[in-house]
Amino acid sequence: MKLNRLARKIRTAKAIISAHLLNRRVPIMANLLLTSRCNLRCFYCYVNVENRKDADIPHEKIIKTVNDLYALGTRVFVLLGGEPLVRKDIGQIIRHIHSLGAVCELITNGLLVPKKIDQLRELDSVCVSLDGLRKSHDLNRGRGSYDAAVKAIDTLLAAGVPTRIKAVITQNNKNDVHAIHDFAKSKGIMVTMSLACTYEDREYNQENSWLLPDEETRFYEQVTELKRISPNIGYSSRALDYVAGWPYSKKHIVNRRGTNNPQNYPLIPCLRQDRSLYMDVDGCIYPCANMWGKGGINLFELGAEKAWKQFNSFNCSSCASIPDIDITLLFSLFLENWFRAARFL
Ligand SMILES: C[S@@+](CC[C@H](N)C(=O)[O-])C[C@H]1O[C@@H](n2cnc3c(N)ncnc32)[C@H](O)[C@@H]1O
């Protein structure tokens, strides 16, 4: 199993290097929302599962999408939702992706991990969402979800599945940054933490939930301090430094032409639109969660090839979102990010 994982990683590495050297747009990493059904109601969730009419993508449509994207060069499939484990065919989907020789990662709230562990053993990695200590995690994600997430992490680790955790920081858990790191350290796994992406046209059922600008700065300082002393922080120093120097609000997005970068901040041009995509259940593709719901291009209607060709039209070129900067650095062959990815991709 380990050899299979290694072979898939090597194939991915080759694809990244070749796209970079040939300067070609290739959707190397595809994040696929398999369903909008979810067994939790995290108040900040960008997928807005409460208000969705669509549910699962039919099985055949997923297999076709995976095949079409693979033909375009996708070598990493990240399965999410909604909650991907509510699907009965999750094991089949994972097996199909592996049959192509591509990497398969899954993001989960963990609730169904113990029940489905036999279908998950071969995954290249699993990311469990863990937002803090029990009280704050449950405020973000729902009562009982902390215990389930911890049990999922233990189950995955016992099964030998590479596992990491990811936290979204809000007012509920802003004081848990160190505790989240300490938990990851105690399990010997990697952790990433980010601010919630927010959307002006959405109503949230928890008011005043986002960090204030000073708190955002403090949050990044804490992560940067932890990074200096801990190998468990899954962000690169380069990305953290970039955000520390970011002269605008953390929500500011520099447009394509860079005309709203009055301070001439030396930008890391984001490669999301050139190397990766997020596909919603309705087939619309977006560069990242920050651009969610705005001007998506429909892959089901256009077909994968046409959709990918039209995809680099989003009016953004750089922002202060660490996960997106980090993936850009990985695609740009930045060495520190390669060592990090080697550990959990
Ligand atoms: C949409 S969830 C789907 C997978 C699964 N149900 C879970 O809870 O992990 C995927 C990841 O996105 C994160 N997420 C959801 N909404 C977000 C937002 N508004 N900003 C940043 N991350 C968000 C979740 O915490 C989770 O780690």
Ligand as a Chemical Component Dictionary entry (heavy atoms), coordinates in Angstrom:
data_LIG
# 
_chem_comp.id                   LIG 
_chem_comp.type                 NON-POLYMER 
_chem_comp.pdbx_formal_charge   0 
_chem_comp.three_letter_code    LIG 
# 
loop_
_chem_comp_atom.comp_id 
_chem_comp_atom.atom_id 
_chem_comp_atom.alt_atom_id 
_chem_comp_atom.type_symbol 
_chem_comp_atom.charge 
_chem_comp_atom.model_Cartn_x 
_chem_comp_atom.model_Cartn_y 
_chem_comp_atom.model_Cartn_z 
_chem_comp_atom.pdbx_ordinal 
LIG C1  C1  C 0  -16.999 22.249 3.269 1  
LIG S1  S1  S 1  -16.243 21.096 4.367 2  
LIG C2  C2  C 0  -16.756 19.561 3.677 3  
LIG C3  C3  C 0  -16.134 18.355 4.294 4  
LIG C4  C4  C 0  -16.672 17.895 5.637 5  
LIG N1  N1  N 0  -18.077 17.913 5.742 6  
LIG C5  C5  C 0  -16.018 18.628 6.786 7  
LIG O1  O1  O 0  -16.734 19.206 7.611 8  
LIG O2  O2  O -1 -14.808 18.610 6.875 9  
LIG C6  C6  C 0  -14.520 21.175 3.888 10 
LIG C7  C7  C 0  -13.665 22.065 4.755 11 
LIG O3  O3  O 0  -13.988 23.414 4.489 12 
LIG C8  C8  C 0  -14.006 24.123 5.713 13 
LIG N2  N2  N 0  -14.892 25.284 5.543 14 
LIG C9  C9  C 0  -16.226 25.298 5.445 15 
LIG N3  N3  N 0  -16.685 26.544 5.315 16 
LIG C10 C10 C 0  -15.618 27.349 5.338 17 
LIG C11 C11 C 0  -15.457 28.758 5.253 18 
LIG N4  N4  N 0  -16.498 29.575 5.134 19 
LIG N5  N5  N 0  -14.202 29.250 5.291 20 
LIG C12 C12 C 0  -13.122 28.442 5.418 21 
LIG N6  N6  N 0  -13.219 27.093 5.491 22 
LIG C13 C13 C 0  -14.450 26.558 5.469 23 
LIG C14 C14 C 0  -14.533 23.104 6.702 24 
LIG O4  O4  O 0  -14.229 23.453 8.037 25 
LIG C15 C15 C 0  -13.832 21.852 6.243 26 
LIG O5  O5  O 0  -12.565 21.743 6.844 27 
# 
loop_
_chem_comp_bond.comp_id 
_chem_comp_bond.atom_id_1 
_chem_comp_bond.atom_id_2 
_chem_comp_bond.value_order 
_chem_comp_bond.pdbx_ordinal 
LIG C1  S1  SING 1  
LIG S1  C2  SING 2  
LIG S1  C6  SING 3  
LIG C2  C3  SING 4  
LIG C3  C4  SING 5  
LIG C4  N1  SING 6  
LIG C4  C5  SING 7  
LIG C5  O1  DOUB 8  
LIG C5  O2  SING 9  
LIG C6  C7  SING 10 
LIG C7  O3  SING 11 
LIG C7  C15 SING 12 
LIG O3  C8  SING 13 
LIG C8  N2  SING 14 
LIG C8  C14 SING 15 
LIG N2  C9  SING 16 
LIG N2  C13 SING 17 
LIG C9  N3  DOUB 18 
LIG N3  C10 SING 19 
LIG C10 C11 SING 20 
LIG C10 C13 DOUB 21 
LIG C11 N4  SING 22 
LIG C11 N5  DOUB 23 
LIG N5  C12 SING 24 
LIG C12 N6  DOUB 25 
LIG N6  C13 SING 26 
LIG C14 O4  SING 27 
LIG C14 C15 SING 28 
LIG C15 O5  SING 29 
# 
